[in-house]
Amino acid sequence: MPEISRFYGIIIRMYFADHNPPHFHAEYQGFKAEYDIKTLNLLIGALPKRAHALVLEWASLHREELLEDWHLASVPAKLKNIDPLD
């Protein structure tokens, strides 16, 4: 599963040819979660409160890029890296 971003110990990944709805995977210190790209709702799993807030902040800034990577993953084609949260 390709890593598309990493910040504050949080790893963001996306699978090739994954199921709908468009989503991404976040991992932090053994915790795992999946987030809907369009709504930013938590689909599965959980992250600690601070990591969850950081993921939501990052995703809200990069929603269009996430949707572009989702499209590339469905082809499948090489995914683009997305800038980390500063």
C-alpha positions as MATLAB code, in Angstrom:
seq = 'MPEISRFYGIIIRMYFADHNPPHFHAEYQGFKAEYDIKTLNLLIGALPKRAHALVLEWASLHREELLEDWHLASVPAKLKNIDPLD';
ca = [
       0.000    0.000    0.000;
       1.695    3.212   -1.150;
       2.498    5.898    1.381;
       1.366    9.292    0.108;
       2.239   11.507    3.092;
       3.848   11.452    6.541;
       3.703   14.078    9.289;
       4.038   14.127   13.085;
       4.459   10.339   13.104;
       1.218    9.842   11.142;
       1.445    7.796    7.936;
      -1.158    8.300    5.205;
      -1.627    5.499    2.669;
      -3.954    4.521   -0.152;
      -4.542    1.077   -1.630;
      -4.678    0.381   -5.364;
      -8.144   -0.680   -6.603;
      -9.680   -0.288   -3.134;
     -13.432   -0.378   -2.404;
     -15.708    2.678   -2.399;
     -16.289    5.232   -0.991;
     -13.084    7.081   -1.849;
     -10.985    6.978    1.310;
      -7.491    6.940    2.742;
      -5.806    5.043    5.562;
      -4.052    6.734    8.486;
      -1.689    5.000   10.923;
      -0.227    6.340   14.142;
       1.645    4.378   16.826;
      -0.188    1.122   16.132;
      -3.607    2.772   15.682;
      -5.280    2.555   12.277;
      -8.210    4.402   10.764;
      -9.894    4.972    7.413;
     -11.385    8.338    6.418;
     -13.882    9.202    3.690;
     -12.235   11.766    1.402;
     -15.405   13.652    0.496;
     -16.909   13.968    3.993;
     -13.799   13.366    6.148;
     -15.943   11.062    8.287;
     -14.176    8.268   10.122;
     -15.165    5.006    8.415;
     -13.277    2.349   10.382;
     -10.857    2.298   13.281;
      -9.661    5.064   15.574;
      -6.703    7.322   16.234;
      -5.803    9.184   19.418;
      -7.656   12.507   19.661;
      -4.702   14.730   18.693;
      -3.667   12.523   15.742;
      -7.298   12.410   14.564;
      -7.475   16.229   14.636;
      -4.212   16.513   12.683;
      -5.435   14.059   10.046;
      -8.673   16.019    9.613;
      -6.766   19.302    9.308;
      -4.374   17.826    6.742;
      -7.138   16.142    4.731;
      -9.243   19.301    4.596;
      -6.264   21.125    3.061;
      -5.548   18.371    0.518;
      -8.966   16.989   -0.409;
      -8.566   17.605   -4.168;
      -5.155   15.937   -4.198;
      -6.573   12.976   -2.277;
      -9.360   12.592   -4.840;
      -6.779   12.769   -7.639;
      -4.739   10.009   -5.974;
      -7.931    7.953   -5.495;
      -8.532    8.195   -9.252;
      -4.921    7.193   -9.983;
      -5.221    4.231   -7.608;
      -8.322    3.027   -9.430;
      -6.479    2.891  -12.796;
      -4.002    1.802  -11.199;
      -1.218    4.295  -11.770;
       1.565    5.695   -9.607;
       0.189    7.854   -6.810;
       1.452   11.365   -6.156;
       2.949   12.344   -2.836;
       0.988   14.961   -0.917;
       2.734   17.602    1.179;
       2.735   16.943    4.915;
       1.090   19.154    7.497;
       3.510   21.875    8.626;
];
